[in-house]
Amino acid sequence: MANPSRRKSNQNEAPAIVRVRLPNKRNREMFAEAELMLGANHIRVRCFDGITRTGRIKGKIKKRVWIREGDILIVVPWDFQDEKCDIIYRYTRPQVEWLQRNKYL
């Protein structure tokens, strides 16, 4: 006899996005797209302000999140070297679709 509490979930149904983190302009955060993996936790990113920067994956997300070329990220440009930035967040595919639907990208 099947247990009713262990029902199969609908595989075609996408998980509903409840909350999506947005860049905080006060902290100089902005959207960026990963262009090229450089190795040693560095990635070339194309920021949405038109500048291509060298991004460094922060230690907080280095072990938890895999970043690939084409991913949408949140970066913070360095104060003293504008051609470098820190990568602080990576969006998942459903989050990117939500951002596109709501005209953030």
Stockholm file with secondary structure:
# STOCKHOLM 1.0

chainA/1-105         MANPSRRKSNQNEAPAIVRVRLPNKRNREMFAEAELMLGANHIRVRCFDGITRTGRIKGKIKKRVWIREGDILIVVPWDFQDEKCDIIYRYTRPQVEWLQRNKYL
#=GR chainA/1-105 SS CCCGGGCCCCTTCCCCCCCCCCCCGGGTCEEEEEEEEEETTEEEEEETTSCEEEEEECHHHHTTCCCCTTCEEEEEECSSCTTEEEEEEECCHHHHHHHHHTTCC
#=GC SS_cons         CCCGGGCCCCTTCCCCCCCCCCCCGGGTCEEEEEEEEEETTEEEEEETTSCEEEEEECHHHHTTCCCCTTCEEEEEECSSCTTEEEEEEECCHHHHHHHHHTTCC
//
